């Protein structure tokens, strides 16, 4: 399984720092734990979300990866990049891959095309056989009820 989040330029991530020099530290150690030093960091929030989803789904450590999609322009964006991760996973022998995009609550054309079409092509070209894009909650009853509950509680 691949958890693919929408990417952001590194420059934006650094602006969320509460401790200068903490974000995007060497070897990405800044995002491995979530706390006061990175409470406003989107990348750290994505790592934490992935850890909680993996725990809730009961996934084995070797059965999932995490990446960031939708980069554009020449600026450095947060890593690892989804397109590169798709190639790497296929070259490592992953043949069937489910991709879930937790930062999207609705399927948008960008993700459907970028992951469901182009990403699947990249994965197959690198040796993978099948990529399944897991649909976003969209307008499902469970999602609407959960969103309503969040709003009521706030």
N, C-alpha and C positions, 0 to 999 in steps of 0.2 A: 504494500500500500504506500502511496505517496501522498503526503499532505502538502498541497501547493497553495501558498498564500500570495496575495497581490504584493508586488514589490514596491519599494520606495527608494529614492536616491539616498545614498549614504549621508549626504549633507543634511537631509531632513532628519535622519536618525540622530545625528550628532547634536542637533538643536534640542533634542529632548533630554539631554544629559542633565543630571542633577549633581554629578561628580565629574569634573573635567577630566577627559582622557579615559573614561571608563568604557564608553560605547565603542563597539567594533575593535576592542582590544585584541592583541595578538591571539591567534587560534580561536577566536570567537568565544573566549571564556566569559565574556561579559554577559552573555545571554543564557548561560547554562543554569543559573539560579535567578529567581525573581525576587526583588526586594526593594528597599529604599533607594539603592543606587541606580536602579533602572526602572522604577515604577511607571515612568511615562514613555518607555521605549517600546515602540510597536514591534520591533524584532524580538525582544525578550518576551513580549506578550504572546507572540506566535509560537515561540519555543514552549512556553508554559501551556498554551492551549493544546499543542501537540502532545506533550507529556500527559496531560489530563485525559485527552481522547484515547491515547494508547492504553493508559491505565484502565479507563472505563470499558474499552473494547477487549481488554485482556490480550493485547498483541505482544508477541515475543520481540525482544530488542532488534533482532536481525530481520524482522519482517516489515519494517517501515522505513521511510526516508521523509525528509522535509525539504521544501525548496520555495523559491519566490519567482513569480511569473510577471509578465507584462512590463518588462523594462523597455525603455526607448531612449533615443538620443545617445550622446557620448559620455555622459556623466556616469560615475561608478554607482551601481545599485547594490542593495544588500544581497548577499549570497547565502546559500548556493542558488544558482539559477536553475529554473525548472527545465529548460531545454537541454542544458548540459547534464542535469541529473537524469533525465530520461535516457540519454545516450549512455551514460555511465552504468545505469542499472541494467540496460540491455546487454552491454558488453560484459557485465559481471555474471550474466547467465539468467537474469530474470526474464521469463517468457510471458507471463501474464501479470498485468499491473492494474490495480484499481487506483484512480486518482480522485481525491476528495479535496475540495476547495473551501476550507472552513471560513475564510474571510468574506465569502459571498453568500448572502441569504437568498439570492435569486439568480437563476441562470441568465447570464447576459451574453450577448453575441460575442463579446471579446473572449470570454472563457470558453464558450462552445467552440469557437473557431481555433483559438490559440492552443487549447488542450485537446479537445475532442477531435479536431481535424488535423491541425499541424503537428501537435504533440504526438498524436498517434502515428503519424507518418514518420516523424523523427525516431520514435521508439522502434517501429518496425524496420526502418532502414538500418538501425544499429544492431538488429538481431532479435528484437522482441517480437512476439507473435500477436498479442492482444492487449489493448489498452481500453479500459472502461472508465469513462468519466461518470462519477457518482453524481446524480442530480442534486441540486441545491434544494432546500426546503420549499422554495417558491411560495405558493399559496396553500400549502397543505394545512389541514385542520389543526394538526399538532403544532405547527410553527405559528399559526395565527393565534392559537390559544396561549402559547408560551410568550409570544410578543405582547399580547394583551396583559398577561400577568406581570411581565416586567414593567410595563407602563403603569399599571395600577399600583405596584409596589414602590414606584419612584415618586 
